[in-house]
C-alpha cells in the first residue's frame, strides 16, 4: 500500500469464546475496543489482552495470529485505511 485515499469504519461484534484465526489484511487497520475483551497477537509477538478503551494496530500484509474473544463478547470499531478503489479484505492463513 503506497497511499490512503479513504478510510472505512466498521462496528464489529464477535461472540464469546471465538477463535478468530490467523489472518492478514490488505491495508492497515486501527481499532478501538468498545466492550468485552480479546487476546491479541501480531506474528510471534507478545500476547495482549485488550479491553474496553484499548486501541490496536494491525499492519497491512502482516499475520495477526490471535484476535480471540475471551469468555465475553467483544464489540470494536475497526478503521480500515485503503487505497483508491480498494475495499477491506481479510485473508485467513493456515
C-alpha positions, 0 to 999 in steps of 0.5 A, spaced: 500 500 500 503 506 497 497 511 499 490 512 503 485 515 499 479 513 504 478 510 510 472 505 512 469 504 519 466 498 521 462 496 528 464 489 529 461 484 534 464 477 535 461 472 540 464 469 546 469 464 546 471 465 538 477 463 535 478 468 530 484 465 526 490 467 523 489 472 518 492 478 514 489 484 511 490 488 505 491 495 508 492 497 515 487 497 520 486 501 527 481 499 532 478 501 538 475 496 543 468 498 545 466 492 550 468 485 552 475 483 551 480 479 546 487 476 546 491 479 541 497 477 537 501 480 531 506 474 528 510 471 534 509 477 538 507 478 545 500 476 547 495 482 549 489 482 552 485 488 550 479 491 553 474 496 553 478 503 551 484 499 548 486 501 541 490 496 536 494 496 530 494 491 525 499 492 519 497 491 512 500 484 509 502 482 516 499 475 520 495 477 526 495 470 529 490 471 535 484 476 535 480 471 540 474 473 544 475 471 551 469 468 555 465 475 553 463 478 547 467 483 544 464 489 540 470 494 536 470 499 531 475 497 526 478 503 521 480 500 515 485 505 511 485 503 503 487 505 497 483 508 491 478 503 489 480 498 494 475 495 499 477 491 506 479 484 505 481 479 510 485 473 508 485 467 513 492 463 513 493 456 515 
